């Protein structure tokens, strides 16, 4: 395990992809690296576990850390295999939901012209509000209001 991790560790850091480290009962154990988190990622059947970079160096260098990694990987694999039944049930529910969704008739939006007109009206109103806010009269009024506040000693940022 130490040799496999040592060989793959360098590659995943450089290539930014998941690579197989080992396989237990036909289930591949994949190793990846997150440059954002500076953590290695152990992926077993879509279940991810993160390992700090320094801890991975210890796993590759020390037998006791490697034994701990192997045990935690066995626990990780056990947790994944225990979720199999729940995932199968979820898959069946999702398939049923998909069949229902496919069977529903596709509705046609009948008010396309009204929607386009409403969008145009909203855009024109926005332009009108903007032009009023930037009109010479509005700008003069705003400047006078700011000057009045300054003369009263208020903060006018």
C-alpha positions as CSV (number, residue, x, y, z in Angstrom):
1,X,0.0,0.0,0.0
2,X,2.8,2.4,0.9
3,X,4.5,1.8,-2.5
4,X,1.2,2.3,-4.4
5,X,0.4,5.5,-2.5
6,X,3.9,6.8,-3.0
7,X,3.8,6.2,-6.8
8,X,0.3,7.7,-7.3
9,X,0.7,10.6,-4.9
10,X,3.2,12.4,-7.1
11,X,1.1,11.9,-10.2
12,X,-2.2,13.1,-8.8
13,X,-0.6,16.2,-7.5
14,X,0.7,17.1,-10.9
15,X,-2.1,15.8,-13.2
16,X,-5.1,16.9,-11.2
17,X,-7.1,13.7,-11.8
18,X,-8.0,10.6,-9.8
19,X,-5.9,7.5,-10.2
20,X,-6.4,4.0,-8.9
21,X,-4.3,3.1,-5.9
22,X,-5.6,-0.4,-5.1
23,X,-8.7,-2.5,-5.3
24,X,-10.6,-4.4,-2.6
25,X,-13.1,-7.0,-3.8
26,X,-13.2,-5.4,-7.2
27,X,-13.9,-1.9,-5.8
28,X,-11.2,0.5,-6.9
29,X,-9.7,2.9,-4.4
30,X,-8.9,6.1,-6.2
31,X,-6.6,8.9,-5.1
32,X,-6.9,12.5,-6.1
33,X,-5.6,15.9,-4.9
34,X,-7.4,19.1,-4.2
35,X,-5.0,22.1,-4.8
36,X,-7.5,24.4,-3.2
37,X,-7.6,22.5,0.0
38,X,-4.1,21.1,-0.2
39,X,-5.6,17.7,0.8
40,X,-5.5,14.3,-0.9
41,X,-8.9,12.7,-1.6
42,X,-9.5,9.0,-1.2
43,X,-12.5,8.0,-3.3
44,X,-14.3,4.7,-2.9
45,X,-17.4,4.2,-5.0
46,X,-18.1,8.0,-5.0
47,X,-17.6,8.4,-1.3
48,X,-14.8,10.8,-0.6
49,X,-12.5,11.2,2.4
50,X,-9.9,13.9,2.7
51,X,-6.4,13.4,4.0
52,X,-4.1,16.3,4.9
53,X,-0.9,16.6,2.8
54,X,1.4,16.1,5.8
55,X,-0.6,13.1,7.0
56,X,-0.2,11.5,3.5
57,X,3.6,12.0,3.8
58,X,3.5,10.2,7.1
59,X,1.5,7.4,5.6
60,X,4.1,6.9,2.9
61,X,7.0,7.1,5.3
62,X,5.8,5.4,8.5
63,X,4.5,1.8,8.9
64,X,2.2,2.8,11.8
65,X,0.6,5.5,9.7
66,X,0.2,3.2,6.8
67,X,-1.5,0.6,9.0
68,X,-3.8,3.3,10.3
69,X,-4.6,4.3,6.7
70,X,-5.3,0.7,5.7
71,X,-7.7,0.3,8.7
72,X,-9.5,3.6,7.9
73,X,-9.8,2.5,4.3
74,X,-11.4,-0.8,5.3
75,X,-13.8,1.2,7.5
76,X,-14.5,3.5,4.6
77,X,-15.1,0.5,2.3
78,X,-17.4,-1.1,4.9
79,X,-19.5,2.1,5.2
80,X,-19.7,2.3,1.4
81,X,-20.9,-1.3,1.1
82,X,-23.5,-0.8,3.8
83,X,-24.9,2.1,1.8
84,X,-25.5,-0.2,-1.2
85,X,-29.1,-1.2,-0.3
86,X,-30.0,2.4,0.5
87,X,-28.5,3.5,-2.9
88,X,-30.5,0.8,-4.7
89,X,-33.7,1.9,-3.1
90,X,-32.9,5.5,-4.0
91,X,-32.2,4.5,-7.6
92,X,-35.6,2.7,-7.8
93,X,-37.4,5.8,-6.5
94,X,-35.5,8.0,-8.9
95,X,-36.4,5.7,-11.8
96,X,-40.1,5.9,-10.8
97,X,-39.9,9.6,-10.6
98,X,-38.3,9.8,-14.0
99,X,-40.9,7.6,-15.6
100,X,-43.6,9.9,-14.2
101,X,-41.9,13.0,-15.4
102,X,-41.4,11.5,-18.9
103,X,-45.1,10.5,-19.0
104,X,-46.3,14.0,-18.3
105,X,-47.3,16.0,-21.3
106,X,-45.1,18.9,-22.3
107,X,-46.9,22.1,-21.7
108,X,-46.7,24.9,-24.1
109,X,-46.4,28.5,-22.8
110,X,-49.2,30.3,-24.5
111,X,-48.4,33.9,-23.4
112,X,-45.1,34.4,-25.1
113,X,-46.3,37.7,-26.8
114,X,-47.6,39.1,-23.5
115,X,-44.3,38.2,-21.8
116,X,-42.2,39.9,-24.4
117,X,-44.4,43.1,-24.2
118,X,-44.1,43.1,-20.4
119,X,-40.3,42.8,-20.7
120,X,-40.2,45.7,-23.2
121,X,-42.4,47.8,-20.9
122,X,-40.2,47.1,-17.9
123,X,-37.1,48.0,-19.8
124,X,-38.7,51.3,-21.0
125,X,-39.8,52.1,-17.4
126,X,-36.2,51.4,-16.2
127,X,-34.8,53.8,-18.8
128,X,-37.4,56.5,-17.9
129,X,-36.5,56.2,-14.2
130,X,-32.8,56.4,-15.0
131,X,-33.3,59.4,-17.2
132,X,-35.3,61.2,-14.5
133,X,-32.6,60.4,-11.9
134,X,-29.9,61.8,-14.2
135,X,-31.8,64.8,-15.6
136,X,-30.3,68.2,-15.0
137,X,-33.1,69.1,-12.6
138,X,-32.6,65.9,-10.5
139,X,-28.9,66.4,-10.4
140,X,-29.3,70.1,-9.4
141,X,-31.8,69.1,-6.7
142,X,-29.4,66.4,-5.4
143,X,-26.5,68.9,-5.3
144,X,-28.5,71.5,-3.4
145,X,-29.6,68.8,-0.9
146,X,-26.0,67.8,-0.4
147,X,-24.9,71.4,0.1
148,X,-27.7,71.9,2.6
149,X,-26.6,68.9,4.6
150,X,-23.0,70.0,4.6
151,X,-24.0,73.5,5.9
152,X,-26.0,71.7,8.7
153,X,-22.9,69.7,9.6
154,X,-24.2,66.3,8.5
155,X,-22.1,63.6,6.8
156,X,-22.8,63.7,3.1
157,X,-20.8,60.8,1.6
